[in-house]
C-alpha cells in the first residue's frame, strides 16, 4: 500500500473508502460506529471485511 504523506491525502482516502463502502451497502463498522467517525485504519479494515464478504 502506498504511504499517505499529509492530512489532505488521508482525508481524501477516508472519503474514497466511505464512498466505496456505501456503494457496498456498508454504513457502520462491525462495532456500530458511523464510518465518518472512525480512523483511516478502521476504514481500511472495514473495507477489507466488506470485500471478503462480497466474494463469499
mmCIF file of the N, C-alpha and C atoms, coordinates in Angstrom:
data_MODEL
# 
_entry.id   MODEL 
# 
loop_
_atom_site.group_PDB 
_atom_site.id 
_atom_site.type_symbol 
_atom_site.label_atom_id 
_atom_site.label_alt_id 
_atom_site.label_comp_id 
_atom_site.label_asym_id 
_atom_site.label_entity_id 
_atom_site.label_seq_id 
_atom_site.pdbx_PDB_ins_code 
_atom_site.Cartn_x 
_atom_site.Cartn_y 
_atom_site.Cartn_z 
_atom_site.occupancy 
_atom_site.B_iso_or_equiv 
_atom_site.pdbx_formal_charge 
_atom_site.auth_seq_id 
_atom_site.auth_comp_id 
_atom_site.auth_asym_id 
_atom_site.auth_atom_id 
_atom_site.pdbx_PDB_model_num 
ATOM 1   N N  . UNK A 1 1  ? 0.845   -1.176  0.000  1.00 0.00 ? 1  UNK A N  1 
ATOM 2   C CA . UNK A 1 1  ? 0.000   0.000   0.000  1.00 0.00 ? 1  UNK A CA 1 
ATOM 3   C C  . UNK A 1 1  ? 0.890   1.239   0.000  1.00 0.00 ? 1  UNK A C  1 
ATOM 4   N N  . UNK A 1 2  ? 0.407   2.269   -0.638 1.00 0.00 ? 2  UNK A N  1 
ATOM 5   C CA . UNK A 1 2  ? 1.199   3.494   -0.724 1.00 0.00 ? 2  UNK A CA 1 
ATOM 6   C C  . UNK A 1 2  ? 1.122   4.283   0.579  1.00 0.00 ? 2  UNK A C  1 
ATOM 7   N N  . UNK A 1 3  ? 2.119   5.104   0.814  1.00 0.00 ? 3  UNK A N  1 
ATOM 8   C CA . UNK A 1 3  ? 2.170   5.893   2.037  1.00 0.00 ? 3  UNK A CA 1 
ATOM 9   C C  . UNK A 1 3  ? 1.443   7.221   1.823  1.00 0.00 ? 3  UNK A C  1 
ATOM 10  N N  . UNK A 1 4  ? 0.622   7.592   2.791  1.00 0.00 ? 4  UNK A N  1 
ATOM 11  C CA . UNK A 1 4  ? -0.082  8.868   2.730  1.00 0.00 ? 4  UNK A CA 1 
ATOM 12  C C  . UNK A 1 4  ? 0.757   9.917   3.448  1.00 0.00 ? 4  UNK A C  1 
ATOM 13  N N  . UNK A 1 5  ? 1.055   11.026  2.771  1.00 0.00 ? 5  UNK A N  1 
ATOM 14  C CA . UNK A 1 5  ? 2.021   11.989  3.271  1.00 0.00 ? 5  UNK A CA 1 
ATOM 15  C C  . UNK A 1 5  ? 1.445   13.136  4.076  1.00 0.00 ? 5  UNK A C  1 
ATOM 16  N N  . UNK A 1 6  ? 0.195   13.478  3.851  1.00 0.00 ? 6  UNK A N  1 
ATOM 17  C CA . UNK A 1 6  ? -0.317  14.619  4.595  1.00 0.00 ? 6  UNK A CA 1 
ATOM 18  C C  . UNK A 1 6  ? -1.794  14.453  4.909  1.00 0.00 ? 6  UNK A C  1 
ATOM 19  N N  . UNK A 1 7  ? -2.310  15.378  5.679  1.00 0.00 ? 7  UNK A N  1 
ATOM 20  C CA . UNK A 1 7  ? -3.691  15.291  6.134  1.00 0.00 ? 7  UNK A CA 1 
ATOM 21  C C  . UNK A 1 7  ? -4.681  15.326  4.981  1.00 0.00 ? 7  UNK A C  1 
ATOM 22  N N  . UNK A 1 8  ? -4.367  16.059  3.927  1.00 0.00 ? 8  UNK A N  1 
ATOM 23  C CA . UNK A 1 8  ? -5.261  16.131  2.773  1.00 0.00 ? 8  UNK A CA 1 
ATOM 24  C C  . UNK A 1 8  ? -5.399  14.763  2.113  1.00 0.00 ? 8  UNK A C  1 
ATOM 25  N N  . UNK A 1 9  ? -4.285  14.076  1.967  1.00 0.00 ? 9  UNK A N  1 
ATOM 26  C CA . UNK A 1 9  ? -4.323  12.744  1.360  1.00 0.00 ? 9  UNK A CA 1 
ATOM 27  C C  . UNK A 1 9  ? -5.064  11.761  2.252  1.00 0.00 ? 9  UNK A C  1 
ATOM 28  N N  . UNK A 1 10 ? -4.891  11.860  3.555  1.00 0.00 ? 10 UNK A N  1 
ATOM 29  C CA . UNK A 1 10 ? -5.609  10.994  4.488  1.00 0.00 ? 10 UNK A CA 1 
ATOM 30  C C  . UNK A 1 10 ? -7.108  11.261  4.383  1.00 0.00 ? 10 UNK A C  1 
ATOM 31  N N  . UNK A 1 11 ? -7.474  12.531  4.383  1.00 0.00 ? 11 UNK A N  1 
ATOM 32  C CA . UNK A 1 11 ? -8.883  12.898  4.283  1.00 0.00 ? 11 UNK A CA 1 
ATOM 33  C C  . UNK A 1 11 ? -9.483  12.400  2.964  1.00 0.00 ? 11 UNK A C  1 
ATOM 34  N N  . UNK A 1 12 ? -8.737  12.508  1.876  1.00 0.00 ? 12 UNK A N  1 
ATOM 35  C CA . UNK A 1 12 ? -9.225  12.049  0.575  1.00 0.00 ? 12 UNK A CA 1 
ATOM 36  C C  . UNK A 1 12 ? -9.387  10.531  0.562  1.00 0.00 ? 12 UNK A C  1 
ATOM 37  N N  . UNK A 1 13 ? -8.429  9.815   1.143  1.00 0.00 ? 13 UNK A N  1 
ATOM 38  C CA . UNK A 1 13 ? -8.515  8.353   1.198  1.00 0.00 ? 13 UNK A CA 1 
ATOM 39  C C  . UNK A 1 13 ? -9.723  7.919   2.028  1.00 0.00 ? 13 UNK A C  1 
ATOM 40  N N  . UNK A 1 14 ? -9.947  8.605   3.169  1.00 0.00 ? 14 UNK A N  1 
ATOM 41  C CA . UNK A 1 14 ? -11.106 8.283   4.000  1.00 0.00 ? 14 UNK A CA 1 
ATOM 42  C C  . UNK A 1 14 ? -12.398 8.509   3.219  1.00 0.00 ? 14 UNK A C  1 
ATOM 43  N N  . UNK A 1 15 ? -12.477 9.629   2.510  1.00 0.00 ? 15 UNK A N  1 
ATOM 44  C CA . UNK A 1 15 ? -13.667 9.941   1.719  1.00 0.00 ? 15 UNK A CA 1 
ATOM 45  C C  . UNK A 1 15 ? -13.900 8.877   0.644  1.00 0.00 ? 15 UNK A C  1 
ATOM 46  N N  . UNK A 1 16 ? -12.828 8.480   -0.038 1.00 0.00 ? 16 UNK A N  1 
ATOM 47  C CA . UNK A 1 16 ? -12.941 7.450   -1.073 1.00 0.00 ? 16 UNK A CA 1 
ATOM 48  C C  . UNK A 1 16 ? -13.421 6.117   -0.489 1.00 0.00 ? 16 UNK A C  1 
ATOM 49  N N  . UNK A 1 17 ? -12.875 5.743   0.662  1.00 0.00 ? 17 UNK A N  1 
ATOM 50  C CA . UNK A 1 17 ? -13.287 4.498   1.302  1.00 0.00 ? 17 UNK A CA 1 
ATOM 51  C C  . UNK A 1 17 ? -14.749 4.548   1.723  1.00 0.00 ? 17 UNK A C  1 
ATOM 52  N N  . UNK A 1 18 ? -15.179 5.667   2.283  1.00 0.00 ? 18 UNK A N  1 
ATOM 53  C CA . UNK A 1 18 ? -16.575 5.800   2.696  1.00 0.00 ? 18 UNK A CA 1 
ATOM 54  C C  . UNK A 1 18 ? -17.498 5.671   1.498  1.00 0.00 ? 18 UNK A C  1 
ATOM 55  N N  . UNK A 1 19 ? -17.147 6.300   0.391  1.00 0.00 ? 19 UNK A N  1 
ATOM 56  C CA . UNK A 1 19 ? -17.956 6.199   -0.826 1.00 0.00 ? 19 UNK A CA 1 
ATOM 57  C C  . UNK A 1 19 ? -18.026 4.750   -1.296 1.00 0.00 ? 19 UNK A C  1 
ATOM 58  N N  . UNK A 1 20 ? -16.879 4.076   -1.337 1.00 0.00 ? 20 UNK A N  1 
ATOM 59  C CA . UNK A 1 20 ? -16.842 2.677   -1.777 1.00 0.00 ? 20 UNK A CA 1 
ATOM 60  C C  . UNK A 1 20 ? -17.651 1.781   -0.846 1.00 0.00 ? 20 UNK A C  1 
ATOM 61  N N  . UNK A 1 21 ? -17.509 1.986   0.455  1.00 0.00 ? 21 UNK A N  1 
ATOM 62  C CA . UNK A 1 21 ? -18.252 1.177   1.419  1.00 0.00 ? 21 UNK A CA 1 
ATOM 63  C C  . UNK A 1 21 ? -19.751 1.424   1.298  1.00 0.00 ? 21 UNK A C  1 
ATOM 64  N N  . UNK A 1 22 ? -20.143 2.670   1.110  1.00 0.00 ? 22 UNK A N  1 
ATOM 65  C CA . UNK A 1 22 ? -21.561 2.971   0.935  1.00 0.00 ? 22 UNK A CA 1 
ATOM 66  C C  . UNK A 1 22 ? -22.123 2.290   -0.306 1.00 0.00 ? 22 UNK A C  1 
ATOM 67  N N  . UNK A 1 23 ? -21.334 2.221   -1.372 1.00 0.00 ? 23 UNK A N  1 
ATOM 68  C CA . UNK A 1 23 ? -21.770 1.523   -2.592 1.00 0.00 ? 23 UNK A CA 1 
ATOM 69  C C  . UNK A 1 23 ? -22.012 0.047   -2.330 1.00 0.00 ? 23 UNK A C  1 
ATOM 70  N N  . UNK A 1 24 ? -21.268 -0.520  -1.352 1.00 0.00 ? 24 UNK A N  1 
ATOM 71  C CA . UNK A 1 24 ? -21.442 -1.923  -0.991 1.00 0.00 ? 24 UNK A CA 1 
ATOM 72  C C  . UNK A 1 24 ? -22.522 -2.107  0.081  1.00 0.00 ? 24 UNK A C  1 
ATOM 73  N N  . UNK A 1 25 ? -23.161 -1.005  0.471  1.00 0.00 ? 25 UNK A N  1 
ATOM 74  C CA . UNK A 1 25 ? -24.215 -1.076  1.470  1.00 0.00 ? 25 UNK A CA 1 
ATOM 75  C C  . UNK A 1 25 ? -23.726 -1.068  2.904  1.00 0.00 ? 25 UNK A C  1 
ATOM 76  N N  . UNK A 1 26 ? -22.492 -0.639  3.114  1.00 0.00 ? 26 UNK A N  1 
ATOM 77  C CA . UNK A 1 26 ? -21.915 -0.589  4.461  1.00 0.00 ? 26 UNK A CA 1 
ATOM 78  C C  . UNK A 1 26 ? -21.942 0.862   4.936  1.00 0.00 ? 26 UNK A C  1 
ATOM 79  N N  . UNK A 1 27 ? -22.607 1.086   6.075  1.00 0.00 ? 27 UNK A N  1 
ATOM 80  C CA . UNK A 1 27 ? -22.727 2.427   6.621  1.00 0.00 ? 27 UNK A CA 1 
ATOM 81  C C  . UNK A 1 27 ? -22.167 2.534   8.038  1.00 0.00 ? 27 UNK A C  1 
ATOM 82  N N  . UNK A 1 28 ? -21.874 1.377   8.647  1.00 0.00 ? 28 UNK A N  1 
ATOM 83  C CA . UNK A 1 28 ? -21.366 1.332   10.011 1.00 0.00 ? 28 UNK A CA 1 
ATOM 84  C C  . UNK A 1 28 ? -20.251 0.297   10.094 1.00 0.00 ? 28 UNK A C  1 
ATOM 85  N N  . UNK A 1 29 ? -19.372 0.462   11.076 1.00 0.00 ? 29 UNK A N  1 
ATOM 86  C CA . UNK A 1 29 ? -18.328 -0.531  11.328 1.00 0.00 ? 29 UNK A CA 1 
ATOM 87  C C  . UNK A 1 29 ? -18.966 -1.736  12.014 1.00 0.00 ? 29 UNK A C  1 
ATOM 88  N N  . UNK A 1 30 ? -18.198 -2.792  12.174 1.00 0.00 ? 30 UNK A N  1 
ATOM 89  C CA . UNK A 1 30 ? -18.730 -4.005  12.806 1.00 0.00 ? 30 UNK A CA 1 
ATOM 90  C C  . UNK A 1 30 ? -19.130 -3.771  14.258 1.00 0.00 ? 30 UNK A C  1 
ATOM 91  N N  . UNK A 1 31 ? -18.582 -2.730  14.880 1.00 0.00 ? 31 UNK A N  1 
ATOM 92  C CA . UNK A 1 31 ? -18.967 -2.430  16.261 1.00 0.00 ? 31 UNK A CA 1 
ATOM 93  C C  . UNK A 1 31 ? -19.988 -1.290  16.356 1.00 0.00 ? 31 UNK A C  1 
ATOM 94  N N  . UNK A 1 32 ? -20.585 -0.913  15.219 1.00 0.00 ? 32 UNK A N  1 
ATOM 95  C CA . UNK A 1 32 ? -21.710 0.011   15.214 1.00 0.00 ? 32 UNK A CA 1 
ATOM 96  C C  . UNK A 1 32 ? -21.392 1.480   15.077 1.00 0.00 ? 32 UNK A C  1 
ATOM 97  N N  . UNK A 1 33 ? -20.137 1.845   14.854 1.00 0.00 ? 33 UNK A N  1 
ATOM 98  C CA . UNK A 1 33 ? -19.791 3.254   14.697 1.00 0.00 ? 33 UNK A CA 1 
ATOM 99  C C  . UNK A 1 33 ? -20.034 3.698   13.260 1.00 0.00 ? 33 UNK A C  1 
ATOM 100 N N  . UNK A 1 34 ? -20.412 4.968   13.094 1.00 0.00 ? 34 UNK A N  1 
ATOM 101 C CA . UNK A 1 34 ? -20.588 5.532   11.762 1.00 0.00 ? 34 UNK A CA 1 
ATOM 102 C C  . UNK A 1 34 ? -19.236 5.614   11.072 1.00 0.00 ? 34 UNK A C  1 
ATOM 103 N N  . UNK A 1 35 ? -19.216 5.389   9.772  1.00 0.00 ? 35 UNK A N  1 
ATOM 104 C CA . UNK A 1 35 ? -17.962 5.414   9.021  1.00 0.00 ? 35 UNK A CA 1 
ATOM 105 C C  . UNK A 1 35 ? -17.265 6.768   9.109  1.00 0.00 ? 35 UNK A C  1 
ATOM 106 N N  . UNK A 1 36 ? -18.036 7.821   9.167  1.00 0.00 ? 36 UNK A N  1 
ATOM 107 C CA . UNK A 1 36 ? -17.469 9.166   9.207  1.00 0.00 ? 36 UNK A CA 1 
ATOM 108 C C  . UNK A 1 36 ? -16.742 9.461   10.519 1.00 0.00 ? 36 UNK A C  1 
ATOM 109 N N  . UNK A 1 37 ? -16.950 8.628   11.544 1.00 0.00 ? 37 UNK A N  1 
ATOM 110 C CA . UNK A 1 37 ? -16.407 8.899   12.867 1.00 0.00 ? 37 UNK A CA 1 
ATOM 111 C C  . UNK A 1 37 ? -15.151 8.098   13.202 1.00 0.00 ? 37 UNK A C  1 
ATOM 112 N N  . UNK A 1 38 ? -14.692 7.247   12.302 1.00 0.00 ? 38 UNK A N  1 
ATOM 113 C CA . UNK A 1 38 ? -13.589 6.349   12.639 1.00 0.00 ? 38 UNK A CA 1 
ATOM 114 C C  . UNK A 1 38 ? -12.304 6.746   11.922 1.00 0.00 ? 38 UNK A C  1 
ATOM 115 N N  . UNK A 1 39 ? -11.213 6.128   12.343 1.00 0.00 ? 39 UNK A N  1 
ATOM 116 C CA . UNK A 1 39 ? -9.897  6.420   11.777 1.00 0.00 ? 39 UNK A CA 1 
ATOM 117 C C  . UNK A 1 39 ? -9.741  5.780   10.399 1.00 0.00 ? 39 UNK A C  1 
ATOM 118 N N  . UNK A 1 40 ? -8.702  6.209   9.710  1.00 0.00 ? 40 UNK A N  1 
ATOM 119 C CA . UNK A 1 40 ? -8.382  5.627   8.411  1.00 0.00 ? 40 UNK A CA 1 
ATOM 120 C C  . UNK A 1 40 ? -8.119  4.131   8.554  1.00 0.00 ? 40 UNK A C  1 
ATOM 121 N N  . UNK A 1 41 ? -7.395  3.757   9.591  1.00 0.00 ? 41 UNK A N  1 
ATOM 122 C CA . UNK A 1 41 ? -7.102  2.340   9.828  1.00 0.00 ? 41 UNK A CA 1 
ATOM 123 C C  . UNK A 1 41 ? -8.389  1.527   9.922  1.00 0.00 ? 41 UNK A C  1 
ATOM 124 N N  . UNK A 1 42 ? -9.349  2.015   10.684 1.00 0.00 ? 42 UNK A N  1 
ATOM 125 C CA . UNK A 1 42 ? -10.614 1.304   10.855 1.00 0.00 ? 42 UNK A CA 1 
ATOM 126 C C  . UNK A 1 42 ? -11.376 1.234   9.539  1.00 0.00 ? 42 UNK A C  1 
ATOM 127 N N  . UNK A 1 43 ? -11.336 2.298   8.765  1.00 0.00 ? 43 UNK A N  1 
ATOM 128 C CA . UNK A 1 43 ? -11.993 2.277   7.451  1.00 0.00 ? 43 UNK A CA 1 
ATOM 129 C C  . UNK A 1 43 ? -11.337 1.257   6.527  1.00 0.00 ? 43 UNK A C  1 
ATOM 130 N N  . UNK A 1 44 ? -10.014 1.210   6.545  1.00 0.00 ? 44 UNK A N  1 
ATOM 131 C CA . UNK A 1 44 ? -9.313  0.224   5.710  1.00 0.00 ? 44 UNK A CA 1 
ATOM 132 C C  . UNK A 1 44 ? -9.717  -1.196  6.115  1.00 0.00 ? 44 UNK A C  1 
ATOM 133 N N  . UNK A 1 45 ? -9.754  -1.451  7.416  1.00 0.00 ? 45 UNK A N  1 
ATOM 134 C CA . UNK A 1 45 ? -10.116 -2.777  7.907  1.00 0.00 ? 45 UNK A CA 1 
ATOM 135 C C  . UNK A 1 45 ? -11.564 -3.113  7.558  1.00 0.00 ? 45 UNK A C  1 
ATOM 136 N N  . UNK A 1 46 ? -12.460 -2.160  7.711  1.00 0.00 ? 46 UNK A N  1 
ATOM 137 C CA . UNK A 1 46 ? -13.867 -2.366  7.365  1.00 0.00 ? 46 UNK A CA 1 
ATOM 138 C C  . UNK A 1 46 ? -14.002 -2.661  5.873  1.00 0.00 ? 46 UNK A C  1 
ATOM 139 N N  . UNK A 1 47 ? -13.206 -1.980  5.059  1.00 0.00 ? 47 UNK A N  1 
ATOM 140 C CA . UNK A 1 47 ? -13.229 -2.215  3.617  1.00 0.00 ? 47 UNK A CA 1 
ATOM 141 C C  . UNK A 1 47 ? -12.766 -3.637  3.296  1.00 0.00 ? 47 UNK A C  1 
ATOM 142 N N  . UNK A 1 48 ? -11.717 -4.088  3.945  1.00 0.00 ? 48 UNK A N  1 
ATOM 143 C CA . UNK A 1 48 ? -11.228 -5.463  3.734  1.00 0.00 ? 48 UNK A CA 1 
ATOM 144 C C  . UNK A 1 48 ? -12.306 -6.460  4.114  1.00 0.00 ? 48 UNK A C  1 
ATOM 145 N N  . UNK A 1 49 ? -12.948 -6.253  5.250  1.00 0.00 ? 49 UNK A N  1 
ATOM 146 C CA . UNK A 1 49 ? -14.013 -7.157  5.684  1.00 0.00 ? 49 UNK A CA 1 
ATOM 147 C C  . UNK A 1 49 ? -15.166 -7.176  4.684  1.00 0.00 ? 49 UNK A C  1 
ATOM 148 N N  . UNK A 1 50 ? -15.556 -6.004  4.181  1.00 0.00 ? 50 UNK A N  1 
ATOM 149 C CA . UNK A 1 50 ? -16.654 -5.920  3.216  1.00 0.00 ? 50 UNK A CA 1 
ATOM 150 C C  . UNK A 1 50 ? -16.285 -6.616  1.914  1.00 0.00 ? 50 UNK A C  1 
ATOM 151 N N  . UNK A 1 51 ? -15.056 -6.436  1.459  1.00 0.00 ? 51 UNK A N  1 
ATOM 152 C CA . UNK A 1 51 ? -14.615 -7.103  0.224  1.00 0.00 ? 51 UNK A CA 1 
ATOM 153 C C  . UNK A 1 51 ? -14.597 -8.615  0.410  1.00 0.00 ? 51 UNK A C  1 
ATOM 154 N N  . UNK A 1 52 ? -14.163 -9.088  1.569  1.00 0.00 ? 52 UNK A N  1 
ATOM 155 C CA . UNK A 1 52 ? -14.164 -10.523 1.851  1.00 0.00 ? 52 UNK A CA 1 
ATOM 156 C C  . UNK A 1 52 ? -15.570 -11.082 1.841  1.00 0.00 ? 52 UNK A C  1 
ATOM 157 N N  . UNK A 1 53 ? -16.522 -10.340 2.409  1.00 0.00 ? 53 UNK A N  1 
ATOM 158 C CA . UNK A 1 53 ? -17.919 -10.795 2.406  1.00 0.00 ? 53 UNK A CA 1 
ATOM 159 C C  . UNK A 1 53 ? -18.480 -10.825 0.989  1.00 0.00 ? 53 UNK A C  1 
ATOM 160 N N  . UNK A 1 54 ? -18.067 -9.880  0.164  1.00 0.00 ? 54 UNK A N  1 
ATOM 161 C CA . UNK A 1 54 ? -18.578 -9.795  -1.198 1.00 0.00 ? 54 UNK A CA 1 
ATOM 162 C C  . UNK A 1 54 ? -18.160 -10.982 -2.059 1.00 0.00 ? 54 UNK A C  1 
ATOM 163 N N  . UNK A 1 55 ? -17.003 -11.547 -1.775 1.00 0.00 ? 55 UNK A N  1 
ATOM 164 C CA . UNK A 1 55 ? -16.531 -12.660 -2.604 1.00 0.00 ? 55 UNK A CA 1 
ATOM 165 C C  . UNK A 1 55 ? -17.024 -14.014 -2.099 1.00 0.00 ? 55 UNK A C  1 
ATOM 166 N N  . UNK A 1 56 ? -17.655 -14.039 -0.950 1.00 0.00 ? 56 UNK A N  1 
ATOM 167 C CA . UNK A 1 56 ? -18.178 -15.309 -0.419 1.00 0.00 ? 56 UNK A CA 1 
ATOM 168 C C  . UNK A 1 56 ? -19.460 -15.707 -1.086 1.00 0.00 ? 56 UNK A C  1 
# 
